[in-house]
């Protein structure tokens, strides 16, 4: 985005590149994964809207309006969303540990947001914070809905249709002519390709494969390494400052997640 790419261009081109790379590979090595039942296409379409289009537009939009650190921590409230939703969708027990973890995670996110606001003189972006929380809902939809789809399809099939359908919808929304005429520097294209390859193909595919073997809530909890790496990289590469209040907020998020993880281990 610093190189001149808009949020829409970044998201649309990343999904298009992911689709153009992933589709030929699946067609060449796993043709069976290309097939879905026609009656399931609307469900794949809705899944792509929630876990592809909305999740990524909200995530990159939040980064654009706030910061990487704030967006990551706000997004990381999704394990709590997955835990609550799993109670209703999969019949998982809502224990004392989970009940304690939820407010801890929420409070941590609020502290991170408030610290950012105070540091910048209360000139914060309400829309940016809402987008960050929206991206958490999109991440939760990815884990929960992806788990349901994997009851009928392979992880490769789920990821493939997520990429292709999301790419088609993003191109339509962004206007194909506008995208074709976009003037994006070569450096930005490199970053977009890296996004399409690593957090795109590798990230989506490996997490969906993990969902095939473990519960949705457990998969989301295990991903707690994500904000640790993201905050560290934002500090080291982007020189984003992390205040003491934000560290307290991050600690509360991790304590909440740790409660869930310890409870899983005890079971």
MORAVEN-V972129 format. One record per residue. N is the residue number from 1. RES is the residue in three letters. SS is DSSP state (h for helix, s for strand, l for the rest). PHI is phi in degrees with one decimal (999 if undefined). BURIAL is b if it has 16 or more other C-alpha atoms within 10 Angstrom, else e. Layout:
N_RES_SS_PHI_BURIAL + N_RES_SS_PHI_BURIAL
This chain:
1_UNK_l_999_e + 2_UNK_l_-64.2_e + 3_UNK_l_-85.3_e + 4_UNK_l_114.4_e + 5_UNK_l_-82.9_b + 6_UNK_l_-79.8_b + 7_UNK_h_-59.7_b + 8_UNK_h_-65.6_b + 9_UNK_h_-63.2_b + 10_UNK_h_-57.4_b + 11_UNK_h_-67.2_b + 12_UNK_h_-64.1_b + 13_UNK_h_-66.5_b + 14_UNK_h_-62.9_b + 15_UNK_h_-70.5_b + 16_UNK_h_-63.2_b + 17_UNK_h_-64.2_b + 18_UNK_h_-58.2_b + 19_UNK_h_-65.7_b + 20_UNK_h_-66.8_e + 21_UNK_h_-85.3_e + 22_UNK_h_-76.7_b + 23_UNK_h_-59.9_b + 24_UNK_h_-61.3_e + 25_UNK_h_-64.6_e + 26_UNK_h_-66.6_b + 27_UNK_h_-62.7_e + 28_UNK_h_-83.2_e + 29_UNK_h_-110.1_e + 30_UNK_l_-149.8_e + 31_UNK_h_-60.1_e + 32_UNK_h_-60.5_e + 33_UNK_h_-74.7_b + 34_UNK_h_-77.5_e + 35_UNK_l_-95.6_e + 36_UNK_l_-135.6_e + 37_UNK_l_-76.6_e + 38_UNK_h_-58.1_e + 39_UNK_h_-68.8_e + 40_UNK_h_-91.8_e + 41_UNK_h_-60.1_e + 42_UNK_h_-59.9_e + 43_UNK_h_-67.7_e + 44_UNK_h_-61.8_b + 45_UNK_h_-65.1_b + 46_UNK_h_-65.8_b + 47_UNK_h_-60.3_b + 48_UNK_h_-67.4_b + 49_UNK_h_-63.1_b + 50_UNK_h_-76.9_b + 51_UNK_h_-94.1_b + 52_UNK_h_-115.4_b + 53_UNK_h_-64.8_b + 54_UNK_h_-65.1_b + 55_UNK_h_-55.4_b + 56_UNK_h_-75.9_b + 57_UNK_h_-63.9_b + 58_UNK_h_-66.2_b + 59_UNK_h_-64.8_b + 60_UNK_h_-70.1_b + 61_UNK_h_-64.3_b + 62_UNK_h_-65.1_b + 63_UNK_h_-61.4_b + 64_UNK_h_-63.5_b + 65_UNK_h_-91.6_b + 66_UNK_l_-124.7_b + 67_UNK_l_-155.7_b + 68_UNK_h_-63.6_b + 69_UNK_h_-59.4_b + 70_UNK_h_-63.0_b + 71_UNK_h_-62.9_b + 72_UNK_h_-61.8_b + 73_UNK_h_-70.5_b + 74_UNK_h_-62.6_b + 75_UNK_h_-63.3_b + 76_UNK_l_-75.9_b + 77_UNK_l_-76.6_b + 78_UNK_h_-66.5_b + 79_UNK_h_-59.0_b + 80_UNK_h_-68.3_b + 81_UNK_h_-62.7_b + 82_UNK_h_-62.9_b + 83_UNK_h_-62.6_b + 84_UNK_h_-65.3_b + 85_UNK_h_-64.8_b + 86_UNK_h_-64.7_b + 87_UNK_h_-62.8_e + 88_UNK_h_-84.5_e + 89_UNK_h_-85.7_e + 90_UNK_l_-115.3_e + 91_UNK_l_73.6_e + 92_UNK_l_-73.2_e + 93_UNK_l_-70.7_e + 94_UNK_l_-98.8_e + 95_UNK_l_-89.3_e + 96_UNK_h_-62.5_e + 97_UNK_h_-60.6_b + 98_UNK_h_-68.4_b + 99_UNK_h_-63.7_b + 100_UNK_h_-73.1_e + 101_UNK_h_-68.6_b + 102_UNK_h_-63.1_b + 103_UNK_h_-66.9_e + 104_UNK_h_-62.4_b + 105_UNK_h_-63.5_b + 106_UNK_h_-64.0_b + 107_UNK_h_-61.6_b + 108_UNK_h_-61.1_b + 109_UNK_h_-63.0_b + 110_UNK_h_-64.1_b + 111_UNK_h_-62.9_b + 112_UNK_h_-62.8_b + 113_UNK_h_-65.7_b + 114_UNK_h_-65.6_b + 115_UNK_h_-62.7_b + 116_UNK_h_-62.3_b + 117_UNK_h_-63.9_b + 118_UNK_h_-64.7_e + 119_UNK_h_-66.0_e + 120_UNK_l_-101.3_e + 121_UNK_l_72.1_e + 122_UNK_l_63.0_e + 123_UNK_l_-91.9_e + 124_UNK_l_-88.2_b + 125_UNK_l_-103.4_e + 126_UNK_h_-60.8_e + 127_UNK_h_-61.4_e + 128_UNK_h_-61.6_b + 129_UNK_h_-66.8_b + 130_UNK_h_-64.0_b + 131_UNK_h_-65.8_b + 132_UNK_h_-61.9_b + 133_UNK_h_-69.0_b + 134_UNK_h_-63.6_b + 135_UNK_h_-64.4_b + 136_UNK_h_-64.7_b + 137_UNK_h_-63.9_b + 138_UNK_h_-65.6_b + 139_UNK_h_-64.9_b + 140_UNK_h_-62.9_b + 141_UNK_h_-62.3_b + 142_UNK_h_-60.0_b + 143_UNK_h_-70.0_b + 144_UNK_h_-71.3_b + 145_UNK_h_-71.6_b + 146_UNK_h_-61.8_b + 147_UNK_h_-62.6_b + 148_UNK_h_-66.3_b + 149_UNK_h_-65.1_b + 150_UNK_l_-74.5_b + 151_UNK_l_-71.0_e + 152_UNK_l_-121.5_e + 153_UNK_l_-133.4_b + 154_UNK_l_-75.3_b + 155_UNK_h_-57.2_b + 156_UNK_h_-63.8_b + 157_UNK_h_-62.6_b + 158_UNK_h_-61.7_b + 159_UNK_h_-66.9_b + 160_UNK_h_-59.4_b + 161_UNK_h_-72.2_b + 162_UNK_h_-61.2_b + 163_UNK_h_-63.5_b + 164_UNK_h_-65.1_b + 165_UNK_h_-66.9_b + 166_UNK_h_-64.1_b + 167_UNK_h_-61.4_b + 168_UNK_h_-61.5_b + 169_UNK_h_-66.1_b + 170_UNK_h_-66.7_b + 171_UNK_h_-64.4_b + 172_UNK_h_-65.9_e + 173_UNK_h_-68.0_e + 174_UNK_h_-77.1_e + 175_UNK_l_81.4_e + 176_UNK_h_-54.5_e + 177_UNK_h_-64.9_e + 178_UNK_h_-63.7_e + 179_UNK_h_-66.8_b + 180_UNK_h_-63.9_e + 181_UNK_l_-93.7_e + 182_UNK_l_-65.3_e + 183_UNK_l_-105.4_e + 184_UNK_l_-117.8_b + 185_UNK_l_-60.3_e + 186_UNK_h_-59.2_e + 187_UNK_h_-62.0_e + 188_UNK_h_-63.9_b + 189_UNK_h_-61.7_b + 190_UNK_h_-61.9_e + 191_UNK_h_-64.0_e + 192_UNK_h_-62.8_b + 193_UNK_h_-64.3_b + 194_UNK_h_-62.7_b + 195_UNK_h_-62.0_b + 196_UNK_h_-65.0_b + 197_UNK_h_-82.6_b + 198_UNK_h_-83.4_e + 199_UNK_h_-69.1_e + 200_UNK_h_-79.8_b + 201_UNK_h_-63.2_b + 202_UNK_h_-67.2_e + 203_UNK_h_-64.7_e + 204_UNK_h_-64.3_b + 205_UNK_h_-66.0_b + 206_UNK_h_-68.3_e + 207_UNK_h_-67.9_b + 208_UNK_h_-70.7_b + 209_UNK_h_-64.9_b + 210_UNK_h_-61.7_b + 211_UNK_h_-63.0_b + 212_UNK_h_-69.7_b + 213_UNK_h_-111.1_e + 214_UNK_l_-134.8_e + 215_UNK_l_-67.9_b + 216_UNK_h_-61.0_b + 217_UNK_h_-66.6_b + 218_UNK_h_-67.0_b + 219_UNK_h_-61.4_b + 220_UNK_h_-69.3_b + 221_UNK_h_-71.4_b + 222_UNK_h_-60.2_e + 223_UNK_l_-73.3_e + 224_UNK_l_-62.6_b + 225_UNK_h_-68.1_e + 226_UNK_h_-58.3_e + 227_UNK_h_-66.5_b + 228_UNK_h_-61.6_e + 229_UNK_h_-66.5_e + 230_UNK_h_-64.0_b + 231_UNK_h_-64.8_b + 232_UNK_h_-65.2_e + 233_UNK_h_-68.1_e + 234_UNK_h_-62.3_b + 235_UNK_h_-71.6_e + 236_UNK_h_-78.5_e + 237_UNK_l_-95.1_e + 238_UNK_l_-96.6_e + 239_UNK_l_59.2_e + 240_UNK_l_-75.9_e + 241_UNK_l_-82.0_e + 242_UNK_l_-119.3_b + 243_UNK_l_-83.1_e + 244_UNK_h_-64.3_e + 245_UNK_h_-64.9_b + 246_UNK_h_-64.2_b + 247_UNK_h_-63.7_e + 248_UNK_h_-63.0_b + 249_UNK_h_-62.0_b + 250_UNK_h_-61.0_b + 251_UNK_h_-61.2_e + 252_UNK_h_-64.2_b + 253_UNK_h_-60.4_b + 254_UNK_h_-68.2_b + 255_UNK_h_-63.9_b + 256_UNK_h_-60.3_b + 257_UNK_h_-67.0_b + 258_UNK_h_-63.1_b + 259_UNK_h_-59.5_b + 260_UNK_h_-65.6_b + 261_UNK_h_-69.5_b + 262_UNK_h_-62.0_e + 263_UNK_h_-64.9_e + 264_UNK_h_-62.7_e + 265_UNK_h_-65.8_e + 266_UNK_h_-65.9_e + 267_UNK_l_-69.8_e
